[in-house]
Amino acid sequence: MEVTRYDEAPPYEAPKHHECFGLRLQGLEVSKTRNFWMGLSHFLPKGGAFEDATPVEKVYFVLEGEVTVVTPEGEATLKKWDSCYLAPNESRAIENRTNSPASMLVAIPYPEPREG
């Protein structure tokens, strides 16, 4: 078992994000997950992520507050305990349109499984 304590989770900077503080909870430099990594994004009011797409799928799960996920097909406002799936290469932007902070779990697979 590999435990990551919230107080010890290392921060990371997510590309093309603004007014956002990210913490690595599992994977990459934190643990030996083989297929995915997990982060926690804290978005300040009016914070978010600029439009971008990645070659891997993503899952977002809102813990507190609300964020709006914008894709070319439309947008969805996710509130506490709502989640969404984004397909590989699906373009999205993230916006916290409120005056309150929002916290969101992010689960993203590695492009290729890591050696165990």
GROMACS elastic network, one bead per residue, 0.5 to 0.9 nm:
[ bonds ]
;  ai    aj funct       b0    kb
    2    26     6  0.87112   500
    2    30     6  0.87609   500
    2    31     6  0.64317   500
    2    32     6  0.80386   500
    3    25     6  0.89538   500
    3    26     6  0.85109   500
    3    31     6  0.82142   500
    4     7     6  0.84777   500
    4     8     6  0.68469   500
    4     9     6  0.62304   500
    4    24     6  0.88706   500
    4    25     6  0.61202   500
    4    26     6  0.70262   500
    4    30     6  0.74533   500
    4    31     6  0.81307   500
    5     8     6  0.52088   500
    5     9     6  0.61104   500
    5    25     6  0.80945   500
    6     9     6  0.51871   500
    6    10     6  0.87985   500
    6    23     6  0.84414   500
    6    25     6  0.74861   500
    7    10     6  0.86572   500
    9    23     6  0.58654   500
    9    24     6  0.57880   500
    9    25     6  0.59023   500
    9    26     6  0.87137   500
    9    30     6  0.79180   500
   10    22     6  0.84585   500
   10    23     6  0.56021   500
   10    24     6  0.56427   500
   10    25     6  0.78133   500
   10    29     6  0.89426   500
   10    30     6  0.79412   500
   11    21     6  0.72435   500
   11    22     6  0.54973   500
   11    24     6  0.61303   500
   12    21     6  0.74990   500
   12    22     6  0.53010   500
   12    23     6  0.58356   500
   12    24     6  0.66129   500
   12    39     6  0.89091   500
   13    16     6  0.89194   500
   13    17     6  0.78316   500
   13    20     6  0.82052   500
   13    21     6  0.71513   500
   13    22     6  0.61917   500
   13    23     6  0.85284   500
   14    17     6  0.57393   500
   14    18     6  0.86640   500
   14    20     6  0.81588   500
   14    21     6  0.83522   500
   14    22     6  0.69034   500
   14    41     6  0.88937   500
   14    49     6  0.86784   500
   15    18     6  0.87732   500
   15    49     6  0.82729   500
   16    48     6  0.87620   500
   16    49     6  0.57384   500
   16    50     6  0.56066   500
   16    51     6  0.80340   500
   16    52     6  0.78114   500
   17    20     6  0.62188   500
   17    21     6  0.89070   500
   17    47     6  0.78129   500
   17    48     6  0.57514   500
   17    50     6  0.62224   500
   17    94     6  0.85853   500
   18    21     6  0.85198   500
   18    43     6  0.81272   500
   18    44     6  0.87402   500
   18    46     6  0.88589   500
   18    47     6  0.55199   500
   18    48     6  0.55164   500
   18    49     6  0.60189   500
   18    50     6  0.78792   500
   19    42     6  0.84398   500
   19    43     6  0.60001   500
   19    44     6  0.54631   500
   19    45     6  0.77464   500
   19    46     6  0.74374   500
   19    48     6  0.64953   500
   19    49     6  0.86672   500
   20    41     6  0.64972   500
   20    42     6  0.55518   500
   20    44     6  0.61881   500
   20    47     6  0.61529   500
   20    48     6  0.65620   500
   20    49     6  0.82283   500
   21    40     6  0.82540   500
   21    41     6  0.57983   500
   21    42     6  0.51171   500
   21    43     6  0.65987   500
   21    44     6  0.82756   500
   22    39     6  0.67091   500
   22    40     6  0.55977   500
   22    42     6  0.62329   500
   22    43     6  0.86399   500
   23    38     6  0.88367   500
   23    39     6  0.55554   500
   23    40     6  0.51414   500
   23    41     6  0.65459   500
   23    42     6  0.83856   500
   24    27     6  0.75513   500
   24    28     6  0.82540   500
   24    29     6  0.83493   500
   24    30     6  0.70286   500
   24    37     6  0.80490   500
   24    38     6  0.64005   500
   24    40     6  0.65186   500
   24    41     6  0.89260   500
   25    30     6  0.69811   500
   25    31     6  0.84412   500
   25    37     6  0.77862   500
   25    38     6  0.55419   500
   25    39     6  0.51517   500
   25    40     6  0.68604   500
   26    29     6  0.81171   500
   26    30     6  0.55236   500
   26    31     6  0.54750   500
   26    32     6  0.79652   500
   26    33     6  0.70295   500
   26    36     6  0.83480   500
   26    37     6  0.54236   500
   26    38     6  0.50444   500
   26    39     6  0.69023   500
   27    30     6  0.52708   500
   27    32     6  0.57870   500
   27    34     6  0.77028   500
   27    35     6  0.85949   500
   27    36     6  0.65722   500
   27    38     6  0.64276   500
   27    39     6  0.87101   500
   28    31     6  0.63408   500
   28    32     6  0.71435   500
   28    33     6  0.74951   500
   28    36     6  0.84914   500
   28    37     6  0.63890   500
   28    38     6  0.88915   500
   29    32     6  0.80416   500
   30    33     6  0.88072   500
   31    37     6  0.86991   500
   32   114     6  0.82211   500
   32   115     6  0.86155   500
   32   116     6  0.67891   500
   33    36     6  0.62094   500
   33    37     6  0.67614   500
   33   113     6  0.88022   500
   33   114     6  0.76076   500
   33   116     6  0.77736   500
   34    37     6  0.83913   500
   34   109     6  0.87954   500
   34   110     6  0.78869   500
   34   112     6  0.87354   500
   34   113     6  0.52757   500
   34   115     6  0.65300   500
   34   116     6  0.62329   500
   35   108     6  0.86061   500
   35   109     6  0.54991   500
   35   110     6  0.56790   500
   35   111     6  0.84276   500
   35   112     6  0.73810   500
   35   114     6  0.65995   500
   36   107     6  0.67642   500
   36   108     6  0.53828   500
   36   110     6  0.52238   500
   36   111     6  0.88062   500
   36   113     6  0.78628   500
   36   114     6  0.89501   500
   37   106     6  0.82313   500
   37   107     6  0.58867   500
   37   108     6  0.55299   500
   37   109     6  0.61683   500
   37   110     6  0.71759   500
   38   105     6  0.70803   500
   38   106     6  0.55114   500
   38   108     6  0.64500   500
   38   109     6  0.86973   500
   39   104     6  0.83297   500
   39   105     6  0.58061   500
   39   106     6  0.50704   500
   39   107     6  0.66202   500
   39   108     6  0.85382   500
   40   103     6  0.69015   500
   40   104     6  0.56732   500
   40   106     6  0.60385   500
   40   107     6  0.89506   500
   41   102     6  0.81171   500
   41   103     6  0.56279   500
   41   104     6  0.51865   500
   41   105     6  0.63536   500
   41   106     6  0.72756   500
   42    47     6  0.89848   500
   42   101     6  0.69179   500
   42   102     6  0.57495   500
   42   104     6  0.65585   500
   42   105     6  0.89876   500
   43    46     6  0.78300   500
   43    47     6  0.53053   500
   43    48     6  0.62187   500
   43    67     6  0.84880   500
   43    95     6  0.85335   500
   43    96     6  0.67001   500
   43   100     6  0.88274   500
   43   101     6  0.56300   500
   43   102     6  0.51332   500
   43   103     6  0.62450   500
   43   104     6  0.81133   500
   44    47     6  0.50753   500
   44    48     6  0.79524   500
   44    96     6  0.72281   500
   44    98     6  0.88755   500
   44    99     6  0.80553   500
   44   100     6  0.69198   500
   44   102     6  0.66335   500
   44   103     6  0.89158   500
   45    48     6  0.86077   500
   45    95     6  0.88219   500
   45    96     6  0.57418   500
   45    97     6  0.66183   500
   45    98     6  0.56186   500
   45   100     6  0.53130   500
   45   101     6  0.53815   500
   45   102     6  0.76655   500
   46    95     6  0.65685   500
   46    97     6  0.52354   500
   46    98     6  0.64984   500
   46    99     6  0.71249   500
   46   100     6  0.86989   500
   46   101     6  0.87438   500
   47    94     6  0.81354   500
   47    95     6  0.60732   500
   47    96     6  0.53955   500
   47    97     6  0.77517   500
   47   101     6  0.86488   500
   48    67     6  0.81593   500
   48    68     6  0.89072   500
   48    93     6  0.73839   500
   48    96     6  0.58610   500
   48    97     6  0.88134   500
   49    52     6  0.80693   500
   49    92     6  0.83647   500
   49    93     6  0.54113   500
   49    95     6  0.66585   500
   50    92     6  0.77668   500
   50    93     6  0.50633   500
   50    94     6  0.67317   500
   50    95     6  0.84095   500
   51    70     6  0.81881   500
   51    71     6  0.82619   500
   51    91     6  0.64078   500
   51    92     6  0.51301   500
   51    94     6  0.75952   500
   52    89     6  0.87403   500
   52    90     6  0.82331   500
   52    91     6  0.52472   500
   52    92     6  0.56740   500
   52    93     6  0.65915   500
   53    56     6  0.85828   500
   53    88     6  0.77298   500
   53    89     6  0.50896   500
   53    90     6  0.55191   500
   53    92     6  0.63741   500
   53    93     6  0.88708   500
   54    57     6  0.75471   500
   54    58     6  0.88334   500
   54    88     6  0.63497   500
   54    89     6  0.50745   500
   54    90     6  0.72166   500
   54    91     6  0.76478   500
   55    87     6  0.85210   500
   55    90     6  0.81531   500
   55   111     6  0.77805   500
   56    86     6  0.87081   500
   56    87     6  0.71129   500
   56    89     6  0.66556   500
   56    90     6  0.88597   500
   56   108     6  0.71922   500
   56   109     6  0.66017   500
   56   110     6  0.75457   500
   56   111     6  0.65303   500
   57    85     6  0.73550   500
   57    86     6  0.55497   500
   57    89     6  0.75084   500
   57    90     6  0.80643   500
   57   107     6  0.87956   500
   57   108     6  0.64849   500
   57   109     6  0.69531   500
   58    84     6  0.82982   500
   58    85     6  0.58432   500
   58    86     6  0.51374   500
   58    87     6  0.67663   500
   58    88     6  0.75953   500
   58   106     6  0.71296   500
   58   107     6  0.58851   500
   58   109     6  0.73638   500
   59    83     6  0.70520   500
   59    84     6  0.57360   500
   59    86     6  0.63431   500
   59    87     6  0.89766   500
   59   105     6  0.80791   500
   59   106     6  0.58464   500
   59   107     6  0.52386   500
   59   108     6  0.67362   500
   60    82     6  0.83503   500
   60    83     6  0.53208   500
   60    84     6  0.53969   500
   60    85     6  0.66393   500
   60    86     6  0.83084   500
   60   104     6  0.64561   500
   60   105     6  0.57484   500
   60   107     6  0.67039   500
   61    78     6  0.82271   500
   61    79     6  0.89645   500
   61    80     6  0.81260   500
   61    81     6  0.63221   500
   61    82     6  0.59124   500
   61    84     6  0.68009   500
   61   103     6  0.86367   500
   61   104     6  0.54133   500
   61   105     6  0.50257   500
   61   106     6  0.66162   500
   61   107     6  0.85775   500
   62    65     6  0.72699   500
   62    66     6  0.68791   500
   62    67     6  0.76588   500
   62    78     6  0.66443   500
   62    79     6  0.62073   500
   62    80     6  0.51822   500
   62    81     6  0.52736   500
   62    82     6  0.57034   500
   62    83     6  0.62424   500
   62   102     6  0.75746   500
   62   103     6  0.60057   500
   62   105     6  0.62956   500
   62   106     6  0.88848   500
   63    66     6  0.85288   500
   63    79     6  0.79773   500
   63    80     6  0.51791   500
   63    81     6  0.56363   500
   63    82     6  0.80961   500
   63   102     6  0.75736   500
   63   103     6  0.54134   500
   63   104     6  0.54742   500
   63   105     6  0.70606   500
   64    79     6  0.72409   500
   64    80     6  0.50598   500
   64    81     6  0.76923   500
   64   101     6  0.77986   500
   64   102     6  0.52732   500
   64   103     6  0.51040   500
   64   104     6  0.71670   500
   65    78     6  0.85276   500
   65    79     6  0.60764   500
   65    80     6  0.59870   500
   65    96     6  0.85711   500
   65    98     6  0.83000   500
   65   100     6  0.67454   500
   65   101     6  0.61972   500
   65   103     6  0.65700   500
   65   104     6  0.87128   500
   66    77     6  0.67194   500
   66    78     6  0.54439   500
   66    80     6  0.65062   500
   66    82     6  0.89527   500
   66    95     6  0.89028   500
   66    96     6  0.65767   500
   66    97     6  0.80635   500
   66    98     6  0.74975   500
   66   100     6  0.84801   500
   66   101     6  0.81441   500
   66   102     6  0.56679   500
   66   103     6  0.79414   500
   66   104     6  0.87236   500
   67    76     6  0.83770   500
   67    77     6  0.56616   500
   67    78     6  0.54021   500
   67    79     6  0.68042   500
   67    94     6  0.66500   500
   67    95     6  0.56006   500
   67    97     6  0.69549   500
   67    98     6  0.81698   500
   67   102     6  0.68210   500
   67   103     6  0.86489   500
   67   104     6  0.84259   500
   68    75     6  0.66623   500
   68    76     6  0.55471   500
   68    78     6  0.60031   500
   68    79     6  0.87331   500
   68    93     6  0.81646   500
   68    94     6  0.57389   500
   68    95     6  0.51015   500
   68    96     6  0.62854   500
   68    97     6  0.72791   500
   69    74     6  0.85381   500
   69    75     6  0.55134   500
   69    76     6  0.54191   500
   69    77     6  0.63014   500
   69    78     6  0.75082   500
   69    84     6  0.86946   500
   69    92     6  0.65220   500
   69    93     6  0.57929   500
   69    95     6  0.65508   500
   70    73     6  0.80249   500
   70    74     6  0.59923   500
   70    76     6  0.66604   500
   70    77     6  0.86355   500
   70    91     6  0.83632   500
   70    92     6  0.53600   500
   70    93     6  0.50468   500
   70    94     6  0.62792   500
   70    95     6  0.78579   500
   71    74     6  0.52818   500
   71    75     6  0.58995   500
   71    76     6  0.86913   500
   71    90     6  0.75717   500
   71    91     6  0.58373   500
   71    93     6  0.66387   500
   72    75     6  0.81114   500
   72    90     6  0.86840   500
   72    91     6  0.70350   500
   72    92     6  0.74733   500
   76    84     6  0.88278   500
   77    82     6  0.88428   500
   78    81     6  0.79693   500
   78    82     6  0.53069   500
   78    83     6  0.66100   500
   78    84     6  0.79702   500
   79    82     6  0.54384   500
   79    83     6  0.82996   500
   80    83     6  0.86519   500
   80   102     6  0.89520   500
   80   103     6  0.88921   500
   80   104     6  0.89757   500
   86    89     6  0.83145   500
   86    90     6  0.61322   500
   86    91     6  0.83352   500
   86    92     6  0.81865   500
   87    90     6  0.53368   500
   87    91     6  0.88044   500
   88    91     6  0.87331   500
   95    98     6  0.87856   500
   96    99     6  0.80804   500
   96   100     6  0.82310   500
   96   101     6  0.77321   500
   96   102     6  0.70403   500
   97   100     6  0.86519   500
   98   101     6  0.76840   500
   98   102     6  0.86818   500
  109   112     6  0.80477   500
  109   113     6  0.81347   500
  110   113     6  0.60153   500
  110   114     6  0.76031   500
  113   116     6  0.88257   500
